[in-house]
Amino acid sequence: MASSSSSSSFSAAAIVALAVVLVAFTGSSSAQLSTGFYSKTCPKVFSTVESAVRSAIAQEKRLGASLLRLHFHDCFVNVNSSSLVSIHWFGCDGSILLDDTSSFTGEKTAAPNNRSVRGFKVVDDIKSKVEKVCPGVVSCADILAITARDSVVILGGPSWDVKVGRRDSKTASFSDANSGVIPPPTSTLSNLINRFSAKGLSAKDMVALSGSHTIGQARCLVFRDRIYNETNIDSSFAKKRQAQCPRNTGGRKNLAPLDLQTPTAFDNKYYNNLIEEKGLLHSDQILYNGGSTDSLVKTYSNDAKTFNEDFATAMVKMGDIDPLTGSNGEIRLNSAILAFAVVLVLFTGGSSAQLSTSFYSKTCPKVFTTVKSAVRSAISQESRLGASLLRLHFHDCFVNGCDGSVLLDDTSSFTGEKTAPPNNRSIRGFKVVDGIKSKVEKVCPGVVSCSDILAIAARDSVVILGGPSWDVKLGRRDAKTASFLDANNSLPSPNSNLNVLISGFQVKGLSTNDMVALSGAHTIGLSQCLTFRSRIYTDTNIDRSFAKMRQDHCPRNTGGRKNLAPLDLQTPTAFDNKYFLNLINKKGLLHSDQELYNGGSTDSLVRTYNNDAKTFYDDFVAAMIKMGDIEPLTGSSGEIRKNCRRPN
């Protein structure tokens, strides 16, 4: 199945035991899956899962496709577990949910999954709710199977009786997920048929399951070649998709619906698209291209009932792929092993310690005045540093939580976040943070974390430049590692469309309101020509005089890529609400800025913030506090770095 998101995968320590495989350990255990498996041990499991899935989809319909896809990618990767005398392979086992550990690299960063599978936070929430009604009973693998069915039903598709009784894998495999078992969007028809056949699924099952592309979205990266180079494509459809997916490498994360007609409804319109040569992916259109599956596509296009029946049958068959049952595997007790997880025992110490505004009241009472003095001094020398310090806090929190990882230099054991594309030649202010840390260490050595310094410096920068204040919650500890890959996957691009922005913030627990308010931070700071060149030359929702002014210092070719322009045309060094007026006047510098006011769902918020500075300030403060709460390390987890650039 093709990409339904641009999301990403995030590393955190996972709570998994090392696999202990017995000689008699086989995937076809005598214990069988059944629809009544939890009838006595957890009778509320189905209603609990259905309620949580319905709530998630109500907030973002695209999550239905994401949850369905998680089940598919879980079942298609058969993780190898070897005993002393034999090797066994297991399919629908929840292995896709596991984060990397010291003993294995999991499946999330494998090519078919990286920046593609998503919905981990929803699964985490479902697992938590199920654990409350029947702790230690229901596997994560079964939760995936149930959520897939519920997602289809909630979006208008068929239902089926989900067989349950799977147990969870204790390991995962990057190499197995990356081995080609998951068909890529460039697959030929024979490749698709063969790969499904290897899983015990027929060509009919394959065509029916491909109908899941009646919901969900795909990134420009995976369909660019089709819309520019293939001939079996409707020309008007290709042109429409090209508008958001340029021929060059830009816009690679931009999304388009897999089903042109009813992208959030589970129906049979996907097959109509194929007949009209409007399949988004090569692997979609190949199902109707003069080959052996053309007749099935026609049947499903004309007969929704037959499609629904065949889809339900194929989903049941797919759910039967090599499950762990009986005494094999385990029932994972903590779904915090998932990406965007809540506090882990091994990763965040599982500590009961909470962030608070008075955390340093006894151990370092001078921390606030020390940081503020240093920030004020830095901004007096260069006002732009206020925006830089605010941005460092944002880029820290969005990558695996507010843990100071963005500050770490590369080491022999990891490549850090500083050179990841969203950060490289973009984030700055590291020397200022070093100076602040040095001053804080003098008044209370070994007490205040670098991550807390970022949070305080962000607040002080806003206040010093004329913006609102808030009580900063503290008590974070610093990460001992950083991840280039996670930074590359987590941060919104300046080319993001509105849907990408909304979903990217939502997976961090931030609402659309939070996203628009936080975007108001662009009332200060500068941006490089490299990030806004495409907008000033190709976007149509831009004031012509503004575009021309920016073009004078940002030529159409590759020259001047580092030339700077203010994000806020009117008051670039004052924290106010003028940024929103720029958007209303079509003078947003970045594509992602102007997307907030472009005939979409956030237009009214932009107008509100433009007309009412107090409401903007109140919402910005609330959103900053929420952002500062994203997955902090607390208690005994992490460390208090002596030098913000390297682990102790």
C-alpha positions in Angstrom: 0.0 0.0 0.0 1.3 3.4 -0.8 2.0 6.3 1.4 -0.9 7.9 3.3 1.2 10.5 5.1 4.2 12.4 5.5 4.9 11.5 8.8 7.7 10.1 10.3 9.2 7.8 12.6 10.7 8.7 15.9 13.2 6.8 18.0 12.8 6.3 21.7 13.9 3.4 23.9 11.4 0.6 23.7 10.4 -1.7 26.6 10.9 -5.1 25.0 12.5 -8.3 26.3 15.1 -10.1 24.2 13.5 -12.8 22.2 13.9 -16.3 23.7 12.9 -18.8 21.1 12.2 -22.4 22.0 12.7 -25.4 19.7 9.0 -25.9 19.5 8.4 -22.2 18.7 6.3 -22.1 15.5 4.0 -19.5 13.8 1.2 -21.9 13.3 0.6 -22.5 17.0 -2.2 -24.9 18.0 -3.9 -21.9 19.6 -6.1 -20.4 16.9 -7.4 -16.9 16.3 -11.1 -16.5 16.9 -13.7 -13.7 17.0 -14.6 -14.7 20.6 -11.1 -14.8 22.0 -11.6 -11.9 24.5 -15.3 -12.7 25.2 -14.5 -13.6 28.8 -11.1 -11.9 29.5 -11.9 -8.5 27.9 -15.5 -8.2 26.6 -15.2 -4.4 26.3 -12.2 -4.4 24.0 -14.2 -3.9 20.8 -16.3 -1.0 22.1 -13.3 0.6 23.7 -11.2 0.5 20.5 -14.1 1.6 18.3 -14.8 4.7 20.6 -11.1 5.7 20.5 -10.9 5.3 16.7 -14.1 7.2 16.1 -12.8 10.1 18.2 -9.4 10.2 16.4 -11.1 10.1 12.9 -13.5 12.8 14.0 -10.5 15.1 14.6 -8.7 14.0 11.4 -10.3 11.7 8.8 -7.0 10.9 7.3 -6.1 8.9 10.4 -8.5 6.1 9.2 -6.2 5.4 6.2 -3.2 5.6 8.5 -4.5 3.0 10.9 -5.5 0.7 8.1 -2.1 1.0 6.6 -0.3 0.2 9.9 -2.1 -3.2 10.0 -1.1 -3.9 6.4 2.6 -3.0 7.0 2.6 -5.0 10.2 1.2 -8.2 8.6 3.4 -8.0 5.4 6.7 -8.0 7.4 7.5 -11.4 8.7 10.0 -11.0 11.4 12.7 -13.7 11.7 13.0 -15.5 15.0 15.6 -18.3 15.2 15.9 -21.1 17.6 18.8 -23.5 18.1 17.6 -25.7 15.2 15.2 -23.7 13.0 14.0 -20.3 11.8 10.5 -19.1 12.0 8.7 -16.1 10.6 5.8 -14.1 12.0 3.5 -11.6 10.3 0.7 -9.8 12.1 2.6 -9.4 15.4 2.8 -5.7 16.2 6.5 -5.5 15.3 5.9 -2.3 13.3 5.1 -0.5 16.5 8.5 -1.2 18.2 11.1 1.5 18.5 14.8 0.8 18.0 16.7 -0.7 21.0 20.3 -1.5 21.7 19.6 -5.1 20.3 17.8 -4.3 17.1 16.9 -1.6 14.6 13.1 -1.7 14.1 10.9 -1.3 11.1 9.9 2.4 11.4 12.9 3.8 9.5 12.9 1.1 6.7 12.3 2.7 3.3 8.6 1.6 2.9 7.8 3.0 6.3 10.0 6.0 6.9 8.1 9.3 6.7 5.1 7.2 5.6 3.4 5.2 8.3 1.8 7.2 11.0 -0.9 7.0 13.7 1.3 5.7 16.4 0.0 8.2 18.9 -3.5 7.0 18.3 -2.5 3.4 18.8 -0.8 4.5 22.0 -4.0 6.1 23.2 -6.1 3.1 22.3 -3.7 0.7 24.1 -3.8 3.0 27.2 -7.6 2.9 27.2 -7.7 -0.9 26.7 -5.2 -1.4 29.6 -7.6 0.5 31.9 -10.5 -1.9 31.2 -8.4 -5.1 31.1 -4.7 -4.8 31.9 -2.3 -7.2 30.4 -4.8 -9.0 28.2 -5.0 -7.5 24.7 -2.1 -7.5 22.3 -1.0 -4.5 20.3 -1.2 -6.7 17.2 -4.9 -7.3 17.9 -5.4 -3.6 18.5 -4.1 -2.9 15.0 -6.4 -5.5 13.5 -9.5 -4.0 15.2 -8.6 -0.4 14.4 -8.2 -1.3 10.8 -11.7 -2.7 10.6 -13.2 0.2 12.6 -11.5 2.8 10.5 -13.0 1.3 7.3 -16.5 1.1 8.9 -16.4 4.7 10.3 -15.5 6.0 6.9 -18.4 4.3 5.3 -16.9 0.9 4.3 -17.9 -2.7 5.0 -17.6 -4.5 8.4 -16.3 -7.9 9.2 -15.7 -10.1 12.2 -12.1 -9.6 13.4 -10.4 -12.7 14.5 -8.2 -12.0 17.6 -5.8 -13.9 19.8 -2.5 -12.6 18.4 0.4 -12.0 20.6 3.1 -9.4 20.2 6.6 -9.9 18.8 9.5 -9.2 21.1 11.7 -7.9 18.3 11.5 -6.1 15.0 13.6 -6.1 11.9 14.7 -3.1 9.7 16.2 -5.5 7.1 13.0 -7.6 6.9 10.8 -4.5 6.4 13.3 -3.2 3.9 13.7 -6.4 2.0 11.0 -5.7 -0.6 8.1 -7.6 1.0 6.1 -4.4 1.1 5.3 -3.4 -2.6 6.7 0.0 -3.6 4.5 2.5 -5.4 6.6 1.8 -8.6 5.6 -1.9 -8.7 4.7 -3.6 -11.9 1.6 -5.8 -12.0 3.6 -9.0 -11.9 5.5 -7.7 -8.9 2.3 -6.9 -7.1 0.8 -10.3 -7.8 3.9 -12.2 -6.8 4.4 -10.3 -3.5 0.8 -10.8 -2.5 1.0 -14.5 -3.6 4.0 -15.0 -1.3 1.7 -14.0 1.6 -1.0 -16.4 0.6 -3.1 -13.7 -1.0 -4.5 -14.1 -4.5 -4.6 -11.6 -7.4 -8.2 -10.9 -6.5 -7.2 -10.2 -2.9 -4.5 -7.9 -4.1 -6.9 -5.8 -6.3 -9.5 -5.7 -3.5 -7.0 -4.6 -0.9 -5.6 -2.0 -3.2 -9.1 -0.5 -3.0 -8.1 0.8 0.4 -6.6 3.6 -1.6 -10.1 5.0 -1.8 -9.0 6.8 1.4 -5.7 8.5 2.4 -3.0 10.6 0.8 0.4 10.2 -0.8 3.4 12.5 -0.9 4.6 14.2 -4.1 7.8 12.2 -3.8 6.1 8.9 -4.6 4.0 10.1 -7.5 6.2 12.8 -9.1 7.6 10.4 -11.7 4.1 9.2 -12.8 2.6 12.7 -13.3 5.5 13.9 -15.4 6.7 10.8 -17.3 3.9 8.3 -17.7 1.6 8.2 -20.7 -1.3 6.2 -19.3 -2.5 9.2 -17.3 -5.3 11.7 -18.0 -3.6 15.0 -19.0 -5.9 17.2 -17.0 -5.4 15.1 -13.9 -1.6 15.1 -14.4 -1.6 18.9 -14.7 -3.7 19.3 -11.5 -1.3 17.2 -9.5 1.7 19.0 -11.0 0.5 22.3 -9.5 1.4 21.0 -6.0 4.3 18.7 -7.1 6.9 20.5 -9.1 9.2 18.7 -11.5 12.3 19.4 -9.5 13.0 18.2 -6.0 10.8 20.8 -4.3 7.5 20.0 -2.7 8.5 16.4 -2.0 6.3 16.2 1.1 3.2 17.9 -0.5 0.2 15.6 -0.3 -2.5 14.6 -2.8 -5.5 12.3 -2.2 -5.2 8.8 -3.5 -8.9 8.9 -4.5 -9.7 12.0 -6.6 -13.4 11.8 -6.1 -14.2 11.0 -2.5 -10.9 11.0 -0.6 -12.3 10.7 2.9 -15.1 8.1 2.1 -14.5 4.4 1.9 -16.3 3.5 -1.4 -15.5 2.0 -4.8 -14.7 5.3 -6.6 -11.0 4.4 -6.6 -11.7 2.0 -9.4 -13.5 4.6 -11.4 -10.3 6.7 -11.2 -8.3 3.8 -12.7 -10.7 3.4 -15.6 -10.3 7.1 -16.3 -6.5 6.9 -16.0 -6.5 9.0 -12.9 -4.8 6.6 -10.6 -2.3 8.7 -8.5 0.4 6.0 -8.1 2.0 3.9 -10.8 1.1 0.8 -8.7 -2.5 1.9 -8.7 -2.9 2.5 -12.5 -1.0 -0.7 -13.3 -4.2 -2.6 -12.1 -6.0 -1.2 -15.1 -3.5 -1.0 -18.0 -4.5 -3.8 -20.4 -3.5 -6.6 -18.1 -5.0 -9.5 -16.3 -6.7 -7.5 -13.5 -8.6 -5.1 -15.8 -11.8 -7.1 -15.5 -11.7 -7.1 -11.7 -11.3 -3.3 -11.7 -14.3 -3.0 -14.0 -16.3 -5.3 -11.7 -15.5 -3.4 -8.6 -16.2 -0.1 -10.3 -19.6 -1.2 -11.3 -20.5 -3.3 -8.2 -19.8 -1.8 -4.8 -21.3 -4.8 -3.0 -18.9 -7.2 -4.6 -16.0 -5.0 -3.8 -17.0 -4.6 -0.2 -17.4 -8.4 0.2 -14.1 -9.2 -1.5 -12.3 -6.5 0.5 -13.7 -7.9 3.8 -12.6 -11.4 2.8 -9.1 -10.3 1.9 -8.7 -8.4 5.1 -9.6 -11.5 7.2 -7.1 -13.5 5.1 -4.4 -10.8 5.6 -5.0 -10.8 9.4 -4.2 -14.6 9.4 -0.7 -14.1 8.1 1.6 -16.0 10.5 0.4 -14.6 13.8 2.1 -15.3 17.1 -0.4 -17.3 19.3 -0.5 -19.5 22.4 2.7 -19.1 24.5 4.7 -17.4 21.8 5.6 -13.7 21.9 4.1 -11.6 24.7 1.3 -9.2 25.6 3.1 -5.9 25.7 2.1 -4.1 28.9 3.2 -0.6 27.9 2.3 0.8 24.6 4.6 3.7 25.3 7.1 1.8 23.0 5.3 3.6 20.1 6.5 6.8 18.4 5.3 9.9 20.1 4.9 7.8 23.2 4.2 8.9 26.7 6.9 8.6 29.3 8.9 5.4 29.2 10.5 3.6 32.1 13.8 3.3 30.2 13.6 6.5 28.1 12.1 9.0 30.6 12.5 7.0 33.7 8.8 6.6 34.1 9.2 9.2 36.8 6.4 10.7 38.6 8.3 14.0 38.6 6.3 16.7 36.9 7.3 20.0 35.3 6.5 23.0 37.5 7.1 26.7 37.5 8.9 26.4 40.9 11.2 23.5 40.1 14.4 25.5 40.8 13.0 27.6 43.7 15.3 26.0 46.2 18.1 24.6 44.0 18.7 27.5 41.7 16.5 30.5 42.6 18.6 32.9 40.4 18.1 30.9 37.2 15.4 33.2 35.7 17.3 36.5 36.3 20.5 34.9 35.1 19.0 33.7 31.8 17.0 36.9 31.2 20.1 39.1 31.7 22.1 37.0 29.2 19.2 37.0 26.7 18.7 40.7 27.0 22.4 41.3 26.4 22.5 39.1 23.3 19.4 40.7 21.8 20.7 44.2 22.4 23.7 43.3 20.2 21.5 41.6 17.5 17.8 41.8 17.8 17.5 38.8 15.4 18.8 36.5 18.1 15.4 36.7 19.8 13.8 34.8 16.9 16.7 32.4 16.8 16.4 31.4 20.5 12.6 31.0 20.1 13.2 28.8 17.1 15.7 26.6 18.9 13.1 25.8 21.5 10.6 24.9 18.8 13.0 22.7 16.8 14.1 21.0 20.0 10.6 20.1 21.2 9.4 18.9 17.8 12.1 16.2 17.6 11.5 13.5 20.2 10.4 16.1 22.8 11.9 19.0 24.7 15.2 17.4 25.7 17.9 19.7 24.5 18.9 17.2 21.8 19.1 20.0 19.1 22.1 21.5 20.9 24.3 18.3 20.7 27.2 18.2 18.3 27.9 15.1 16.3 29.8 12.3 18.1 31.4 9.1 17.1 28.2 7.3 18.1 25.5 9.5 16.5 25.0 12.2 13.9 23.0 15.0 15.6 20.2 17.2 14.5 22.1 20.3 13.5 22.9 19.3 10.0 19.5 17.8 9.2 17.9 19.7 6.3 15.3 21.6 8.4 18.1 22.8 10.7 21.2 23.1 8.5 22.1 26.7 7.9 18.9 27.6 9.5 18.9 27.3 13.3 21.5 29.5 15.1 22.2 31.0 18.5 24.2 28.1 19.9 27.0 30.4 21.2 24.4 32.4 23.0 23.1 29.2 24.7 26.6 28.3 25.6 27.1 31.7 27.2 23.9 31.4 29.2 24.8 27.8 30.3 28.2 29.1 31.5 26.6 31.8 33.5 24.0 29.5 35.1 26.7 27.0 35.9 28.5 29.6 37.9 25.5 30.4 40.2 24.2 26.8 40.5 26.5 24.1 38.9 25.1 20.9 37.7 21.5 21.8 38.5 19.8 23.4 35.4 19.3 21.5 32.2 20.1 22.9 28.7 16.5 22.0 27.7 15.1 24.2 30.5 17.5 27.0 29.5 16.0 26.8 25.9 12.5 27.1 27.4 13.3 30.1 29.5 15.3 31.8 26.8 12.4 31.4 24.3 10.0 33.1 26.8 12.5 35.9 27.6 13.1 36.6 23.9 9.4 37.1 23.2 9.1 39.4 26.2 12.2 41.5 25.4 10.9 42.0 21.8 7.5 43.3 23.1 5.5 40.1 23.3 3.5 38.4 26.1 5.0 36.7 29.1 4.1 33.4 30.8 5.2 31.2 33.6 7.7 28.6 32.2 7.3 25.1 33.6 10.7 23.5 34.4 12.2 20.2 35.5 13.3 18.8 32.1 16.5 16.8 31.8 18.8 16.6 28.8 19.0 13.8 26.2 22.2 11.9 26.0 21.8 11.4 22.2 20.3 13.1 19.2 19.0 11.9 15.8 19.7 13.3 12.4 16.9 11.1 10.9 14.3 12.1 13.4 15.0 15.8 12.9 14.8 15.3 9.2 11.3 13.7 9.5 9.7 15.7 12.3 9.8 19.4 11.4 7.3 21.2 9.1 8.8 22.4 5.8 8.4 26.0 4.5 6.7 24.4 1.6 4.0 22.6 3.7 0.4 22.9 2.7 -2.3 23.5 5.3 -3.2 19.8 5.8 0.5 18.9 6.4 0.8 21.7 8.9 -2.4 20.7 10.8 -1.5 17.0 10.9 2.2 17.7 11.8 1.2 19.7 14.8 -1.6 17.3 15.7 0.7 14.4 16.2 2.5 16.5 18.8 -0.7 17.1 20.7 -1.1 20.6 19.3 -4.4 21.8 17.8 -5.0 23.8 14.7 -5.5 26.8 16.9 -2.1 26.1 18.5 -0.5 25.8 15.1 -1.8 29.1 13.8 -0.9 30.9 17.1 2.7 29.4 17.1 3.1 30.4 13.5 2.7 34.0 14.8 6.3 33.6 16.0 7.1 34.6 12.4 6.3 38.2 13.5 10.1 38.2 14.2 13.1 36.8 12.4 14.5 36.4 9.0 14.5 33.7 6.3 16.9 32.7 3.6 16.1 33.2 -0.1 16.5 29.4 -0.5 13.3 28.8 1.5 11.0 31.4 -0.2 12.3 31.5 -3.8 9.7 29.1 -5.1 6.9 31.2 -3.5 7.9 34.6 -4.9 8.3 33.2 -8.4 5.6 30.6 -8.8 2.9 31.1 -6.1 -0.2 32.9 -7.4 -1.6 33.9 -4.0 1.0 36.6 -3.5 0.9 40.4 -3.7 2.8 41.4 -6.9 4.6 44.4 -5.5 5.7 42.3 -2.5 6.9 39.5 -4.8 8.9 41.9 -6.9 10.5 43.5 -3.8 11.7 40.1 -2.6 12.9 39.1 -6.1 15.4 41.9 -6.1 17.5 40.1 -3.5 16.5 36.5 -4.4 17.2 35.8 -8.1 15.3 33.1 -9.9 18.4 30.9 -10.4 20.4 29.4 -7.6 22.3 32.6 -6.7 21.7 34.5 -3.5 20.4 31.4 -1.7 21.6 32.7 1.7 20.2 36.3 1.2 17.9 37.2 4.0 14.4 38.8 4.2 12.2 39.6 7.2 9.4 37.2 7.9 7.2 40.1 9.0 7.4 42.9 6.4 6.0 45.6 8.8 7.7 45.2 12.2 10.4 42.6 11.8 12.0 43.1 15.2 8.9 43.6 17.3 6.8 40.7 18.6 3.2 41.8 17.7 0.3 40.6 15.5 1.4 42.3 12.3 2.3 39.0 10.8 -1.3 38.1 10.4 -2.0 41.4 8.5 0.7 40.4 6.1 -1.1 37.1 5.4 -4.4 38.9 4.8 -2.6 41.2 2.3 -1.0 38.2 0.6 2.4 39.2 1.8 3.4 36.0 3.7 7.0 35.3 3.0 6.9 31.5 3.1 4.4 29.2 1.3 3.6 27.7 4.7 2.8 31.2 6.1 0.4 32.1 3.3 -1.3 28.7 3.6 -2.9 29.9 6.8 -4.9 32.5 4.9 -5.7 31.0 1.6 -9.4 30.2 1.6 -9.0 27.3 4.1 -10.2 26.4 7.6 -7.7 28.7 9.3 -8.7 32.0 7.6 -11.0 33.0 10.4 -8.2 32.5 13.0 -5.9 34.7 11.0 -8.5 37.5 10.9 -9.2 37.1 14.6 -5.5 37.4 15.5 -5.1 40.4 13.2 -8.0 42.2 14.8 -7.3 41.3 18.4 -3.7 41.2 19.6 -4.8 40.2 23.1 -6.4 37.0 21.8 -3.3 36.2 19.8 -1.1 36.7 22.8 -3.3 34.6 25.0 -3.4 31.8 22.5 0.3 32.0 21.8 1.1 31.7 25.5 -1.2 28.7 25.9 0.4 27.0 22.8 3.9 27.7 24.0 3.2 26.0 27.4 1.7 23.0 25.6 4.6 22.8 23.3 7.0 22.9 26.2 5.2 19.8 27.7 6.0 17.6 24.7 7.6 14.4 26.0 10.2 15.9 28.5 12.7 13.8 30.2 12.2 14.0 33.9 13.1 12.3 37.2 16.2 10.1 36.8 16.0 10.0 33.0 18.6 11.7 30.8 21.1 13.9 32.5 22.0 17.5 33.4 24.6 18.3 30.8 27.6 20.4 31.9 28.2 21.4 28.3 25.1 21.8 26.1 27.0 20.6 23.1 28.0 17.2 24.3 26.8 14.4 26.7 28.6 14.3 30.0 
